[in-house]
Amino acid sequence: MVRWGIIGCGDVTEVKSGPAFNKVDGFSLEMVMRRDAAKAEDYARRHGVPRWTADADELIHDPAIDAVYIATPPGSHLPYALKVAAAGKPAYVEKPMALSHAECVEMAEAFEKAGVPLFVAYYRRSLPRFETVRRWIGEGRIGAVRHVHWGLTRAPSNRDKENAADNWRIDPAIAGGGYFADLACHGLDLFIHLCGDIEAAAGVAVNQQGLYAAEDAVSASWRFAGGATGSGFWNFASHAAMDEVMILGEKGRIEFSVFGDVPLKLITDQGEETLAVAHPANIQHPHIENIRRHLSGEARHPAFGREGAKVSAVMDAILGGYYG
């Protein structure tokens, strides 16, 4: 039995991840931490967690905790991760992995030195719907990949307009950027998983609304190591929501959504194939199951610290100008 503790039992742990630790055979959620003691106690009561604390160090160094899930905002990932590595325990860290590529590398190196794994919550690598896309590409259903394009737009929320200062996701000091850093990392990581490493990237980032300090409109282009190209735009000052991905190949294309639970489309000269693959009830469950498989020696996990660092390097380049 691997006994887990969670640092930062906020919204993401309510349904997406937290319950999965008690659903995976050989795992149990034994302790949670939140700086607000009343909220930590409330989470533990509602989720049947035996113990809670307001002290992260207490959880990290507890001998009855074998592994730690860091589910705080990105600005605190590095210091917590370094403490977990020093304690010699595996960690699972939320995305984006840290505030910058340099912080990601520091985290990865600390765990490598400690000889324990660092897993990153880029859980789309483990979802059945995207494993289907990966299989289609691997089987050559669209031939060689030529280009990947993603467009993601959303309208500003009432919270953005009225109380932006209360939202850590659009505070660069805490999140490393705005909604681009929070959301685009999912798709960019998925594209690396599907099509290989991104070896060069450039971008333009601006603030069109002036509602908060972070960028709200980003456009970018990149090149995969295999020669395929990529492009994307992310606009959070739009009139409506859109989430559309196209992977163009020499013999066809694949269309899907990064976040929406919509059918996959495979379009070739032979016709159009549509396949609905539903998300699991706890969307991180397959990814956490893959942690168990890795720790038990069954299979390698798809998202370690070094993979998370690659995504941050691309985002740093897009927000900062160019690398490659």
Secondary structure, DSSP 8 states (H G I E B T S, - for coil): -EEEEEE--SHHHHTTSGGGGGTSTTEEEEEEE-SSHHHHHHHHHHHT-SEEES-HHHHHH-TT--EEEE-S-GGGHHHHHHHHHHTT--EEE-SS-SSSHHHHHHHHHHHHHHT--EEE--GGGT-HHHHHHHHHHHTTTT-SEEEEEEEEE----HHHHH-GGG-GGG-HHHHSSSHIIIIIHHHHHHHHHHH--EEEEEEEEE-SS-SSSS--EEEEEEEETTS-EEEEEEESSSSS-EEEEEEEESSEEEEE-SSS---EEEEETTEEEEE-----SSTTHHHHHHHHHHHTTSS--S-BHHHHHHHHHHHHHHHHSEE-
